[in-house]
Amino acid sequence: MTGGVVVDMSVRREFDAWAAEGKDRGMEDRHWNTAKHALERMPTEAGDVVVDLGTGSGYALRALRETRDVGRCVGVDASRGMVANARKYTDDGAIEYVVADFHRLPFERNAVDHVWSMEAFYYAREPEAVLGEIRRILRPGGTFFCAVNFFEESTHTHEWQEKMDAELRLWSRRRYREAFRESGLHVAEQDTISDREIEIPPAEQFPTDEWDTRDEMVDRYRRWGTLLTVGVAP
């Protein structure tokens, strides 16, 4: 384990509260529409070691174990509440969960085949340092699948910052590519995955509790959806 920045305690408190309220299951439901398409692209082989940063309920690792012949899977989260819940939801001895700071990952150099992260990377205080850690633990040819809804081009997600005590890292598509390369990862792919399953009501039913216009909801879910950036360790 390397040195690094201690996780933002406001983030930990927020997600501990969400775990206590059972919101982790709601997060799983909202993310799954696009997460499953991103996970399908991960080039896993039999026995591969997979790490999930910001694992939440652990749904991504359970899905990989159910559909792929992956080996050891480790879900990492800064929230003790999220880790406790994920352990309760999981009945698979190949999956484990640990409480850890993304800036100080508890893995040896070149020990991991794939890193997955969904809706968690932008909570890092120093995302460049986190990318350095990911590069450290990935084996040559290993991949980092980074999926986020909160990014510069998706303007209708920017209000999320107002709902969080912690400062979120609002990066553009270009900045993600640059940061990956600066950390030593090759950028193999960058794509936006639309959420085609969420129901968008007709225009006459707006405004809703969350959206002023139908166009805003279409822009968020259909036009931008989830930004996926894939890095490969040389």
Beta strands, then each sheet from edge to edge (+ up, - down):
strand 1: 50-53
strand 2: 73-77
strand 3: 95-99
strand 4: 112-118
strand 5: 138-148
strand 6: 186-193
strand 7: 226-232
sheet 1: 3+ 2+ 1+ 4+ 5+ 7- 6+
end
